[in-house]
Every structure is written in structure tokens, then in C-alpha cells.
Amino acid sequence: MLAALFASLDPLNSVPPPVFRRTISRYGDRGGRATPSVRGGGAAACRSPRAASRCGANDPRRPGDADHAQIVPSPRLLPWSRGVGRWPHRPRGPEGRRADGTASRRPRGGLGRGRIRPRERCPASSARAHHLHGRRVAGPLLRHGWRRAQARLRRGRTLHLRRRDAHLRAPSSLLVRTHDGGASGEPAHHDRARRGGAARTDRGRDRRRRADAALPERKLDVLHAQFRVLPMTGAGAGDAGGSAGEGRYGLMDRRDWLRLGATGAAALGLPACAAWEGDAPSAELPPLEAPAGTGDADWDDVRAHFLVEPGTAYLNNASIGMPPRQVVDAVAAGYRAMAELPARGRSDLSARIAEHVVPGLADLFSVRPDELTLTRNASEALHLQSVGVALSAGDEVLITTQEHPAGRRPWEFRQVREGIRVNEVFIPSPLPPEAEILSRFEDAITPRTRAVSFCHVTRGGHLYPVEAVCALARERGLVSLVDGAQAVGQFPVDLTSLGCDAYSVSLHKWMLAPAGTGFLFVRRDARDRIRTAFAPDATAEQPQFGPPGTAAFPVRAAIGTAVDFVAALGLEAVEARCRHLSDHLKSRLAEVDGVTLLSGARDRSAPGSTIFEKEGLDAVAAVGAIEASISSHIDEHQRDGHNAIRVSTHIYNTTEQVDRFVEALAILH
Ligand SMILES: Cc1ncc(COP(=O)(O)O)c(C=O)c1O
């Protein structure tokens, strides 16, 4: 029945034997002692007589025998094995030749050789290393899993491989974990530890067999593999792959999480997944959850996730944020994956971006995934949104006097190239009340105005009434374009209810993503007014806003880790913590002679950024002096007619760091 199920799920089941085949045999169950062995590759996978004998090609028992369980690739998930990928599938003969006699073009040692090299065959590797396709995999886990598989087979039982976990898109390692009866989800390394490590050692087959026999019945999950189990026939075959039809194909989240973000998985308090050794969750990291309060002690555990050197107070988060440890690890793991197996590494990372990163961002900012385009930063997104608006010579665009150059330059570019006019509306600093801001915008709109372009939060930390300005723009039939570089990650932002047509984001500031990340949001029903700058064949369904070409996949994939990190805390908690620190700073600044606060009240200032002037103190000189004296990083804000200092505090800063800064400031002249 299950065979039928698999067949029905996979219409290509009947194609010639897949390139990869892993056979787990149980010998001697009709009398003699069981002697488990793992054999790599079936006839179709073998390249040489030696390989053929090693992989069991000459074994008279063929798939479907009562004492065989096979793990074979899903042709559906290995595009090249069904003739649509780079390496069209053809049945292969034992001499590296296809069955039709032509020479194989597949590079030796490339994907698809499907061979596990246990330790004995890999003397150069560390004691517990196994290799598959040249990739080091978790030896203990792997052996542990194989042994469990073999033990079950010897006992006439079947393997429970969940199809969801066995989704396998590219040839790779097989990584398994075992856990009791299915409910615990306990990683295999815990399991090993509990058993005192006897079975994990490699001190001889007898010992392993004894350990296997002593184990209770267990379930085996495949965490990472490109194989699936074909149902056995005969005794014990009934439930092989029993849940196979329930899962979903092609989900990368679990595997990718394992690979790229596993360090953070445990730390984030997400379901614990075993990963291979390089990705093992760091024991020192406390679990990540929203702290109960806003005080320093409440955020101690969160602070432990950051790598900043002790003694350094980084108070310049509006410039660039500090990614937490797991984001740094995810970037490194991504580059490693691409260096080890470029093609597969890249496709895995792309899948993670499409299936985890973009949906995660869309969820956090309340938009549809197809409304987001990843960019390198806010500047790139701002350029794309500005040049995308259809304008003719003489048309006008309204910006404010507080725009960042990244929000101003694209319009100046169009002014020079296309003859559009850029008008500026003067917005004072500190920020006036909302009604005054709105009336300033209203007064500046002319019959030729076509678009308004302004910040959600300025680089000085002023918080604009963005919903009201967007509503005004809509009323007047204008395109509204927002610079959200300083907003996202500091407080919850619902892009849909803001009502803007486009919104540009930096993810490497308050969102704690790796440097070189951002996105552009274009509302779906604004696609007739904002178009791509690149693709002549773009349509409303495929707007193609993103620049073409190779992206920094590992960096982009690691955005997902940052999103998970922030989401685990909750943006409300981040806002409250940032507000706590800036409130503390403001109250301490009030004690310093000559200080004038330029940041407005709560409804007009961002939670984390504070600007102020100190009489007689040059802001640029102060930045250097503070860094040299107390190793605190701040920024100057000599603009809008001010000689101001900017202090931007994020969740990991402390009131003690703020105090230290204020004390140093007090004695600076
Ligand atoms: C308001 C504002 N817009 C845009 C940018 C540019 O951001 P990015 O460096 O991500 O391009 C900045 C950077 O500080 C900014 O403060």
C-alpha cells in the first residue's frame, strides 16, 4: 500500500534506477547472527568493478527483497536525475559509462557519487568523521543512525522516515537523529550522552551490536539527506515510510535551519534540531525569549548573544548594528557551504532566501512576500523606488530638508538627467507637532507635484507622522515613497497600514542583520506607478524590481537568522528596551551643564536615537575624544543647522554604558 502511495506521490518512480542508492542490508535473519552492513550505491551508482562490489551491485538480492530497505533519491527532487537539470539522468553502467555506452560527462567526485566513506577509508580525517560527496558529516550521528537503522531492520522492523524530513533536493549527506517514540524531539547527542557513550564509540562490531540490542525501540528521523526510503516488502514492510504522504516536499526550512542557523536554533528556543558538528548549538548561549522587563538585568541573557569586546560601549547603532553571534555564524556557514559544494551550496541558500528569509520579513512587516525585493542596503532600495516612478520633464517631487543623501541623490540624478524638479519642504529640528508638519507638506504641494519622498525616522532620530503624510499624498493623487532605513527593527512597523506606495529598508542597522542587507517594499497595487529599472519584460505579476546578477547568498540567507532573532524577542520588547535606555540617557543629560536636547517627545522621536548639543563642544571632536577616553562609540550630527551629538542605543547596551558616556561628556569642553 505504501509502495503505491510513494508511487502515486512520485510519478517518476518508474523511471530507470536513480543515480544514488544506499542499501541497508540485514543478513542472516533466517538463522545466523545478524551482521549489519551498510553498502553504498547500487548497480546504477557504481563506476568501477571495485566500487560495484563495494556498493553491492553484485549482490543477488535486488530491491524489494524482504530483507532489504533501500534509501534512494527522489527523482522528483533531483532535477538532473530526470533529465531537466545539468546532468540529465541516464542509467549508468559500472565503468562510469552510461547504459547506452556513451561516456559520462559528470565530473568524478562531483555530485551524485553517493558514497559514504567511513573513518577507515578516510585516515586523514578526524576520528569520527564520515564523508559523503567529500563533505564531512557528523560521524557519530551518522553511525548512530545507521546502527539504529540496521538494528531495526534486523529485528524485522521498519524505518520511520518522515517525508517532510526526507525532502531531498540535492545530493548530500545523510544525517539522522533518534529519539524515543517520536515525541521528545531530543537531539541525538543527548541520546548518546545518556547512554554513557558506549554505542557511540567505534571499538568493535560486537560491542556496537550489543549496544544496539540494548536500545529500546526508537524512531529515526532523517534530518538531512536526499534519499528517501522505499518501502520494504514482506515482514515489517507495512509501515515503512508510513507518514510519507503527510509531509511536504521541498521545504528547506528545517535542513537550512540546521545548516545555517543551528547555532541559533537552541539559543532561540526553537525546536532543538541536531545538526552536524560544526553547527552544534553553542552550550554557552542562553535561550532567547522576550525578557520580562526593560532593565539591564532582564536583558543580560540577550546581551550574551553578542560578540562586542568587553569594555567597548557601542552607542552608534543608527549607523550600523552589531549582528548577534548566530547571524555571524550563519554568514560563515553559508560561505562554507558554497566553498564546499558551490552549486548545491548556492541552491540551498537560494531556497532558504525564498522560503525562509523573504516570508519571514513579510510576516514581520505585515506584507505579502511578493511585495518585497531584497537589496544591498536602504540606499539601493531608495534609488530603485525613486527611479521607478514614471515622471516627465517638469514634473515635481517633494522631499524634506532632513533627507539622508541616500534619499535625496536619486532625485537629483533625475533632475539632471530628465529635467524633473525637486522641491524641498523645510521641517525644523526639533520636530514640530504633527499638524504643523502636515500643513508644511500641504503648502508645498503644487499642481505639478507627482510624488512625496520622506523619512519615517530621520538619521537624527526624528519620527515623522508617516501615516498622516501618506494619507495626504493619497488624497492628492501623489505617489508616496518612504525611507525606512532608521525605522525597522526599533519598533513594530506594519507596512500595509502605513499606506505608502514604496518603503526602503536597511536591515543592517536596528534589525541586526549582516552588513549589506536591506529590502524594497512596493505595494502590489502601486506597480502601475512604480516600475522596475531593469527588466523590459516585467509584468504586474513579475515586477522584477531587483537588480539582476549574482547576490551575496550567504549574507542574504543570514537575514533569516536575524529575523528569527528579533522575532523571538518581539519588536514591542525591543522598542520598550530601547526606550528605557534613551529615557535614561535623556534624564542623565538633563544633569549636564550646557546640554540642549534636540530629540522630541516620545511620539516624535524614535526609541533608540537621541541627539543633543553641548554648548561650546564641537561634535566631531567629541566623537573622537569619547572613543579615545572611554572606548564608547557615538556619532556626530552636524546638520540641520545643529552641532549635535547622536547617541543610538540598542537592546544590548546598558545604563552603566550610558552613565559612563554622560560622565565623560560632562568634563569635555
Ligand atoms: C535615514 C537614512 N536613510 C538611508 C540611509 C542609508 O542606509 P544604507 O547604509 O543601508 O544604505 C541611512 C543611513 O544611515 C539613513 O540614516
The ligand as an SDF file (V2000), in Angstrom:
LIG
                    3D

 16 16  0  0  0  0  0  0  0  0999 V2000
   17.6660   57.9810    7.1100 C   0  0  0  0  0  0  0  0  0  0  0  0
   18.6320   57.1340    6.3720 C   0  0  0  0  0  0  0  0  0  0  0  0
   18.3360   56.7530    5.1280 N   0  0  0  0  0  0  0  0  0  0  0  0
   19.1750   55.9690    4.4120 C   0  0  0  0  0  0  0  0  0  0  0  0
   20.3620   55.5490    4.9420 C   0  0  0  0  0  0  0  0  0  0  0  0
   21.2730   54.6880    4.1200 C   0  0  0  0  0  0  0  0  0  0  0  0
   21.2390   53.3830    4.6100 O   0  0  0  0  0  0  0  0  0  0  0  0
   22.1540   52.2520    3.9880 P   0  0  0  0  0  0  0  0  0  0  0  0
   23.5050   52.4220    4.5570 O   0  0  0  0  0  0  0  0  0  0  0  0
   21.5140   50.9770    4.3750 O   0  0  0  0  0  0  0  0  0  0  0  0
   22.1460   52.4330    2.5170 O   0  0  0  0  0  0  0  0  0  0  0  0
   20.7190   55.9440    6.2340 C   0  0  0  0  0  0  0  0  0  0  0  0
   21.9970   55.5030    6.8200 C   0  0  0  0  0  0  0  0  0  0  0  0
   22.4130   55.8870    7.8580 O   0  0  0  0  0  0  0  0  0  0  0  0
   19.8220   56.7450    6.9750 C   0  0  0  0  0  0  0  0  0  0  0  0
   20.1070   57.1450    8.2090 O   0  0  0  0  0  0  0  0  0  0  0  0
  1  2  1  0
  2  3  1  0
  2 15  2  0
  3  4  2  0
  4  5  1  0
  5  6  1  0
  5 12  2  0
  6  7  1  0
  7  8  1  0
  8  9  2  0
  8 10  1  0
  8 11  1  0
 12 13  1  0
 12 15  1  0
 13 14  2  0
 15 16  1  0
M  END
$$$$
